[in-house]
């Protein structure tokens, strides 16, 4: 798919010091330099290579705003949280909108293109997740959060496709899922006791869980399984930065 719009989330919590940014000695982790380019620049280049037209960055840090402008990207003032920034993004940029994060340090155009090609045509929202086996094979040292389903354990890849205008209906659910992303049983509880028990007993597949969440929001949500284990690696902590530095130094 060419000509899609893209939103890079690069907000910050004013009351918190980001450990990866502090470790790298920069004001914001979007400004960490990896192989001669900031993480923000690397993400933007991958999106452009995949065919993105307009690219906006949800940010509020003055230094990130300056880097955004230097890269020729649009500045979208960061909202209170990721979900709110996505809501502003789809209202400003329209669908189809690809959403990712500024700390997706290893992002490649091929991952983006494959994700968009694999997203079912009937989806309002598509979410990319990587199977645990692929993640561990690609980066044995990485520490990821995995969600367990009947068909395996998966880690999120920070790539979301809001394929249709109807996807905006999922923003409130996104906010709730984001808040409980490390406690999947709470997400299952949103769908009622039967779904919670099905999840607890290992009866739900990944696709079933995502479809049920979508129905809760009134959208057609679909899961896409990544063929690239490194797609699940982002820079949340100093160990992640050491890992991506090691990976890029080999490549």
N, C-alpha and C positions, 0 to 999 in steps of 0.2 A: 504494500500500500504506500503510495506517495502522496505528498501534499497534506498529510495529517498535521495536526497541531500537537505541541508537546508542552508539558509543564514540569519543571524541575523544582522540587520542594527543597528549600534551603533556609527554612525558618530557624529560629533559636529561642531558647527559653531564657529570658533575661536574668532569672534568679539562679541559673545553674551554669557551672563551668563545664564545657564539653571536654571529657578526658582526652579524646583523640586530638582535638585542637590544641589543648594545653601541652600535650606530649610533643606535638610538632612545632610549638612555639608560634602559633598563628591565632588570629582573633576568632576564626570560625573554621570548622573543618572543611567547608567548601573551598577554602583558600590553601589547604595543604598542597604542597607541590610534590608531584609524583612523576618521575621521568621527565622533568622539565616543564610540566604543565600543571595548573591547578586542577583539583578534582572536578570543579565546576566546568572548566574548559574541556576536560576529557569526556565528561558526560555529554556536553553540548555537541562535541565533534561526532560522537557516536550517533546521536539522534539525527544530526544533519546528514551523515553518511547513509542512514537508514531511510531518508526521504522526508524528514520533518520539514515543514514550511516554517511557520511562525513558532518560535520557542520563547516561552516566558519563564522567569525565575521568581518564585514566591520567596521574598527575602526582606529583611528589615535592617540587618547589620550594615552600617555605612560602607565598610570595606567590601562586603559581598555585592552591594549595590554598584559600587565603582567597578568591580570586576565584571559584573553582568553587563554594564554599559560598554566596557572595553571590548567585550566579546561580541557586541552587536546584538544582544538579546534584550527582550522586553522585561522591564521590571514590574512585578505585580506585588504590591505590599503584602507581606506575610500576615495572615490572620492569626487568631488566637491559637489555632492548632492545625495539624495537617488536613483534617477533614474540612475545616472551614476554608483553608487555602484552596483545596480542590474545588469546593463549591464556588468560590470566586473565580477560579480558573475556567471552569466549564461555562460560567456565565459570561466571561470575557472572551474566551477563545473559541467556544462552541465545540461540538463533537464532529468527527471522532477526535478524542483527546487522549494522548498517551501520557501517563503520569509516572515519574520516577523520582529518585532522590539525588541530591548533590554528592552524597557519599558513596554512590555506586561506582567505585573507583575503576573497576575492571570492565565496565559496560562496553559491549561491542555491538556494532551495527547489525551483525548477523543474528545476534540474540533478539534484537528488537524486531527485525524483519521476520524471523521465524515465528516469534510470538504472535505477531499480527496476522501472519498467514495461517497459523494454526487456530486462531480464535474462531469459534463457530459463527457462521453468518447470522444466526438468530440471536446472538448475545447482545444484550444492552451493556453488560459489564463483563470483562474477562480478567482473570487474575492468573499470573504466572507463578508456579511453584516447582521446585526441583526435588526429585526423589533423593532420599538420604544417601543411597548407595553412590549416586553420581557426585554428590557434594563431597562425600568422604574420599572418593577416588581422586577427585580433582584437587582437593585441599584437605589432606588428613588432619592438619593442625587446627583447622578452624572450629570454633565453638558456635554452633547455630542453635536456634530454637526450632524444634521439630514438632509437627502436629501429627498424631498417630491416627490412621484410618485402617479400614479393613484391607485396603490394597497397598498399604505401606505407610512410611513416615515421610513427611514433606516439609521443606523449608520455603518460606516466602522469598521472592526474588525482587521485591520492590519495583515491579513493573505491573501497571494496571492500565487497561484499555477501557475508556468510557466511550463506547462505540456509537451510542445514539443519545439524543437529547433526554430520553427517558432515564438515562443513567443518573441524572441529578437526584432522582428519588432515593438513591441508595446512600446519599451522603450521611444522613442521620445514623443509618446502620453502620457505615464505615467508622463513624466516631466511636460508637460503642465497641465494635470489634477491635479498633486500635487500642482502646483502653484496656481490653482484656486479652490482647494477643498472646500473652504468655500464660494464660489460664483458659485453655480451650473449653473446659467444662462449663465455664460461665457463658461462653458463646453458644454452646449447645443448649443451655438452659433458656436462652432467649426464644428458642423454638418450641419450648414446652417440655414437660417431663418425659414424654415418649422418646423425643429426640435425644435428650440427655442420657437416658438409659441405653438407647441404641449406640450412642457414642461410647459410653462407659464400657459396654460389652463388646466393643470392636466390630459392630455390625454395619457401621456407616462407611461407605467409600468416600473418597475425596470429592468426587463429582456430586454425589448425593448431598453431601453437607453444603457445598457451595450453592447448589440449586435451591435447597431449602432456605438458606439465608437470603437468596435473591427473592424468592417468593414472599418472604417476610417483609421485604422492602417494596414489593410490587414491580420487580424488574426480573429480566432473564439473566441470571448470573451464571457464568461458566468457568470452570477451572481448566487451565492449560498446563500440561506437564512439560517442563523444560528438558531439553536434551543436553543442556550445558550446566554442569555442576557449579562452575564458578559464578553463574548468574545469581547464586544465593549469597555471595560474599559481598558485604559492604563494610564500611569503616565506622564501627560503633565505639571501639576502644583501642588503646595502644597496641594490643596484640594483633588486631586486625590490620593496623597500619603496617606493622612489621611484616605481616604475611603478604600484603599486596605489594610492598616494596620488594620482597624476595621474589614474588612471581614475575613482576615486571622486569626485574634485573636479569632473569633467565631468558625472557622473551626478546 
